[in-house]
Amino acid sequence: MGAWLREHQSQPLDQQQKDLQSDPNYQRLSPEQQQKVQDRLKHFDSLPPEQKQRILNRLDLMGHLTPEQRSKVISAGQEFRNLPQERKQALRQGFRSLQGLTPEEQQKMIDSPAFQNQFSEHERDILRTIAPLRLPPAEVTPEAQHEPL
């Protein structure tokens, strides 16, 4: 979906909707799924440019993951959204502290006594899943919690 959005993002919403309706992948969806895609397209169109860019970057990243990796990331995102707000903020800070480190360094930090004292095993599992993705810190914001597309 990221490539399609990138290709069509400069078009007005009504043209995007027409192009979407003629897309073979869209036509294969059930009417309920088509409606969800239409709703997401409308939502995406209403977002500010910087938020659109974050979403497009995330979709590009997700498109490069294996199905197993994608499933793990989606699951970690759902688990993250279920956390209380203060824990989400703590994980965002933990995530930022892991950025720029090699995967081995990330693992050492996640397993360190400091992280064990700061985060539950469940929270460290979430960090283990998302840290290697190399998202810019701006990706882990309250707005980025919701994946509209």
N, C-alpha and C positions, 0 to 999 in steps of 0.2 A: 504494500500500500504506500510505503514511503516514496518509491520511485514515481508512482502515479501522481501522488500529491505534489512532488517537486516539479514534475512536468506540467501540471495544470494549475499551480498555485497563483500564477499571474493572471489567470482568467477570472472573469466575474463568476459569482456563485451559480447563476442560472446556466452559464455555459459549462461549468464543471459538472453540474447535475445532468445536462444533456449528454456530455461525453461519458459520464459514468454509466448512464442507462444503456449506452451502446457498447460498453465494454463486455466482452464475452465472460470474463471472470465474474463480473457483477450479475450478469444474466443467469449464471448457474446457481446463484444464491436463492434461498427460499424467500418468499415475500417478507417474512419477519426479519431475516438477516439483511435484506435490501433496505428495509426501513431503518434499521440500526445504522447501516453505513451512511444513509442519507442524513440521519440525525447527527452523526459524528462529523460529516462533511460540513454541515451548517455550523456546528459548534466550532470546528477548526477555523472556518471562515471568520468567525466573530472574535478570534483571539488577536492580541497584539503581535506584531512581527517577531519580536524576540522570543515569545512563547511558541509561536509556530516553528521557529528555527530549532528550538530545543526539542520539540516533538519530532521534527523531521530528522534531526540527528539521532534521536533514540530509535526511530523506526529504521534508519539506515543501519545502526549498530545491531538491532535485533535481526535484521535481514541477513547478517553475516554469521549469525550463530547457528549451530547445529540444532535440530529439533529438540534434542535432550537439553542442551544449554538453554534454549529459549524457554522450555518448560520450567527449568529450575529458576530462571530469572523472573518469570511471571509469578511463580509460586512465592519467591522471596518478596516480590513487590506486594502481593496480596497479604503476606504475613506482616510486612512493614506497615501497611495501611491499617491493620488491626491493632497496632500498638498504641498506647496512650501518647498524647502529643509530646509530653516531656521525654519519653523514650525515643520517639522519632527524632527529636532534636539532638539527643545524645548520639544516636546512630549516624545522623548527618555529620556531626563533628568527628566521630570516629572514622567515617568514610573519608572525610577530607584529610585526616591525618595519614591515611593509607595511600593517598594518591601520590604518584611520583616514585613509589617504591616498587622494587621488582616483586614478582609473585612470591618468591621465597621470603623476602623481607616482610611482605604483607602477612604471610602466614606466621612468621615469628612474632610479629607485633600482635596479631589476633590471639596467639597462644600465650602471650606474655602475662605475667601476674597483674600488670596494670590493667590490661583489657579484661582479664578474668574478674578483677574486682569491679570494673566499671560496667561490664555487660554480662548478661546471662548467656548460657550456652546457646540458647535459641537465637539471641541477638547476634552472637558471634557467627553462627551459621549463616545468617542473613548477610553479614559482612563478607564472609568467605565466598559467597555466591556473587555478590555485586562488585567487590573490590577489584577483581581482575579485569573488569570491563573497561577500565580507563575512561570513565565518563568524566567530563569536566565537572568541578565542584558545583557549578551552577545548575547541573542536571538534578541535583538532589535538593530540591526546594519544595515548599508546600504545593506550588502550582504543578510541579512535575510529578506529583504523586498520582495524578489521574492520567491515564493514557486514553485520550479521546479516540484515537484511531488504532 
